[in-house]
Amino acid sequence: MATIDVPEQVSVLADAEALRKACKGWGTDEKAIISVLGHRNAVQRKQIRLAYEDLYQEDLIKRLESELSGDFEKAVYRWILDPADRDAVLANVAIKKLSPDHHVIVEISCTRSPEEHLAVRRAYQARFKHSLEEDVAAHTKGDTRKACHRKLLQPPYSIDITTSNRGGQSDSGGLRSSRHRKEVKGCRSLVPEMLSDDQLLVALVSAFRYDGEEINTRVANSEAKILHEAVKDKEFNHEEIIRILSTRSKMQLMATFNRYRDDHGTTITKNLEGDSGDEFLKTLRTTIRCLNDPKKYFEKVLRNSIRRVGTDEDALTRVIVTRAEKDLKDIKELYYKRNSVPLDQAVAKDTAGDYKALLLTLLGKED
Amino acid sequence: MATIDVPEQVSVLADAEALRKACKGWGTDEKAIISVLGHRNAVQRKQIRLAYEDLYQEDLIKRLESELSGDFEKAVYRWILDPADRDAVLANVAIKKLSPDHHVIVEISCTRSPEEHLAVRRAYQARFKHSLEEDVAAHTKGDTRKACHRKLLQPPYSIDITTSNRGGQSDSGGLRSSRHRKEVKGCRSLVPEMLSDDQLLVALVSAFRYDGEEINTRVANSEAKILHEAVKDKEFNHEEIIRILSTRSKMQLMATFNRYRDDHGTTITKNLEGDSGDEFLKTLRTTIRCLNDPKKYFEKVLRNSIRRVGTDEDALTRVIVTRAEKDLKDIKELYYKRNSVPLDQAVAKDTAGDYKALLLTLLGKED
């Protein structure tokens, strides 16, 4: 269930006028902006943007960006966008980071419905003139893959490849692995099934999963076994893991994860805990959490964003803004159960000013 | 341009009645079926199916299947379906073959527009309750991958792995590669960038390419270089090749292939010729042909389907049926240029009966 509180009667024209008034002259009336936009759903926000442009020949988003600043500006900008377009922006920001934020990419790929995710891919193309998978494939190369290589290069095959890998960061970096192969010529590849985590990411963002209810129990059994074998052998980046996680329907995966739990007395994510420095393993855990229980996953992201020294505003904003019209009410309940503190109280304690006011409004609780 | 000849005025009801009459009583009037269905476009055929069902409480497709037989039945069945649904059926047939037909999967993934391909993925899910990529990933394992493994296992690392691979054909085959790894323990994987061709297929069917005109010349230059390096080193199943071919837009790829040609004086497909037994290499060439010049590719499929001893009816039907409403006129022209024989004449020589009559009708030429 959603948390935002939308009045029954809304006048898009009156809203556009109120926003214009809030932005006009000296100073900005942030409270007025929150009291309008914080109580409108995605369709209404879009209509307001169109009405505003019609009335004032001005892009409302650009105007708000020039009026506002800091976390508040970022949150308003995220909130005002269409959900699919917002996800496209979030994904692009995550991809373009010096060290791409795999968790955001996984979150967007795995917690949205297949149709929602497809809408994100469309929005991404419309905005960035590239496909999402194209940018993920071109930009996520070479960061955590290094860690993954190092892992593979255990004794007695340990060879320092850090220098040979350095050139691979840029788009035009050429064949990193070709160079790499030359360095480690003493031992040629025999196992093409071991993949790096950009392959996992590309497979996840490219997925258009079946969204029906049908489950194949035989497949659940055999794939629970495949997953367990791979986890047991610590072959986390095994091609079969990636195939299963990126192509099976969510219902099918739930059946598989349940089977795993029944057969082995523990969840697959528990079995994947361990080396906290292993980026691939982290990405894998996030993937399974997002697919298996997105609300629980979002609760955890919120908890971590607040609990840490220094709030992680990006994560906090992202979850509240993207879930406020969806299931934030359920996530709030989970948060309370897990932390014995209401989410809005925790958010209020950790934030301030207009930013705080907007988040609380989206959480369904005025300051 | 299309080849089928559709009259300006069509009465869907009259068509349904004519088809009913053609199927009723002793014997079937195949000529009547051809003279109706062979001159109707996809929208009309759908309307006819709906009208027929409405009038006679009977599925027209099922009725035709029970009345007709052989290549003619197959061709009518393929033709009457919606294009996206037809592609879904073609893909499924290709996947389910004992030795999956990679070329059909590549053809469907790479010659359709991004939106058409997406419609195929939707149709596939509606019909088979699985995603296309899910079935490709689950069913294409273990056939040509073996060849690819053998290729990798050149001296001095040559080990016979055929027996250890045998278990990998079935869905529940467990971790083939895990077993495989044990067999070849003497040399662990260092290069996760070498992929097998099911990875290429899965990436191609999962693609939702950007369809715009924008080209990045810098990327074309650097990726032409990457492709050339990989081809030169015979690293055909290199992760970078698969990334480029499966994520870049067709316009971008054309720029890249052109650059390749300009830089090296020869096309990439020419450079990929060689070992005719190498399935991966064949799949790769088909991929590039389909992406770069689909009409030329279709001309070649037609040529091979006719030229060989024993006509390849599946390929012949597939190309004529799927292109008749699209670009078969252009393909016919290419065929004539290349073979100095009109396509309809070649088809007439190689086929017979109602099957021949339907193909010629779809080619825009009555027998």
Interface residues (C-beta under 8 A of the other chain):
Chain A: L118 R121 Q125 K129 H130 S131 E133 E134 A137 A138 R145 C148 H149 L152 L153 Y157 I159 D171 S172 G174 L175 R176 S177 S178 H180 R181 V184 C187 R188 S189 L190 V191 P192 E193 M194 L195 S196 Q199 V202 A203 S206 A207 F208 R209 Y210 D211 G212 E214 R218 V219 N221 S222 K225 I226 E229 A230 D233 E235 N237 H238 E239 E240 R243 S246 T247 R248 S249
Chain B: L118 R121 Q125 K129 H130 S131 E133 E134 A137 A138 R145 C148 H149 L152 L153 Q154 Y157 D171 S172 G174 L175 R176 S177 S178 H180 R181 V184 C187 R188 S189 L190 V191 P192 E193 M194 L195 S196 Q199 V202 A203 S206 A207 F208 R209 Y210 D211 G212 E214 R218 V219 N221 S222 K225 I226 E229 A230 D233 E235 N237 H238 E239 E240 R243 S246 T247 R248 S249
